[in-house]
Amino acid sequence: MTEHPEDPHPHTNPLRPLPPRKTGLLSALRASFLTGLVVVFPIGLTIWLLWTVTGWIDAFVLPMVPHRFRPEQYIGIDLRGVGVIFFLLFTVIVGWLAKGLIGRSLLRWGEHLVDRMPVIRSVYSGLKQIAETVFAQSEASFDKACLIEYPRKGIWAIGFVSTMAKGEIAARASLDDPLVSVFLPTTPNPTSGFLLYVPQSQVTYLDMSVEDTAKLIISAGLVYPTPKDPAALPPR
């Protein structure tokens, strides 16, 4: 029986399995650091944003609150978030008064006064329309995510369905295929974007929530929602 000589270059033998890669201390520390960073970063950023926004509201609201109503006058400690509480209480009271007869009369009188101011009138009317559209309880806004072919056919972009087109825009569209107003956000800042009017037949509605869609846009396609059962997805 002929004995095969040992391979002088075992690392070049394709049939020989490679030895397991040894994990050093630095590699283990690096992996633990990256894992901890994934956990700490979103929590820390969320806490920082809440802390910063709370400070902004306090700095704006508290100077308008009389000193005798501030709790630090009695406990000797500056509490962050007191301005937020005052703002919420003030907003609830104003909303409750606006629903009454006296509140509606004062509101009409104030709007009539604003209508006489050229520049302020335009700013107020625009902000009022935006607020009524975003916070209206009678009609849902941005409650659906969709896909549209943009900027050309064959390329798909994610957008948010706003409302059906109204007024002159709806009147000039086809009755068989009405227009849908779609907000197309930019990445990674979804607060800016484009307003598009797309025929309803060319809008592909998505099952993912608005929150998951926003995460997908902000992360530039890195954070996808939890995949659903393929059998539950609509046929293509």
Residue pairs with C-beta under 8 A, 6 or more apart in sequence:
7 13
7 16
10 16
51 80
54 80
54 81
54 83
54 84
55 80
57 83
57 84
57 87
58 80
58 81
58 82
58 83
58 84
59 83
60 83
61 83
61 84
61 86
61 87
62 70
62 82
62 83
62 86
65 83
65 86
67 73
70 82
71 79
71 82
72 78
72 79
72 82
97 103
98 104
98 107
111 124
114 120
114 121
114 124
115 121
133 141
133 163
134 141
139 163
141 162
141 163
142 160
142 161
142 162
142 183
142 210
143 161
143 210
144 160
144 161
144 205
144 206
144 210
145 158
145 159
145 160
145 161
145 205
145 206
145 208
145 209
145 210
145 212
145 213
146 158
146 159
146 160
146 161
146 182
146 203
146 204
146 205
146 206
147 156
147 157
147 158
147 159
147 203
147 204
147 206
148 156
148 157
148 159
148 182
148 184
148 196
148 198
148 202
148 203
148 204
149 155
149 156
149 157
149 202
150 156
150 157
150 159
150 184
150 196
151 157
157 184
158 184
158 185
158 206
158 213
158 216
158 217
159 182
159 183
159 184
159 185
159 196
160 182
160 183
160 185
160 210
160 213
161 180
161 181
161 182
161 203
161 205
162 180
162 181
162 182
162 183
162 195
163 180
163 181
164 170
164 178
164 179
164 180
164 181
165 173
165 178
165 179
165 180
165 181
165 197
169 179
169 197
170 178
170 179
173 179
173 197
173 199
174 199
177 199
177 200
177 201
178 199
178 200
179 197
179 198
179 199
179 200
180 197
180 198
180 199
180 200
180 203
181 195
181 196
181 197
182 195
182 196
182 197
182 198
182 203
183 193
183 194
183 195
183 196
184 193
184 194
184 195
184 196
185 191
185 192
185 193
185 217
186 192
186 193
187 217
187 218
187 220
187 221
188 217
188 218
188 219
188 220
190 214
190 217
190 218
206 213
207 228
207 233
207 234
208 216
208 225
209 225
212 225
215 223
215 225
216 223
216 224
216 225
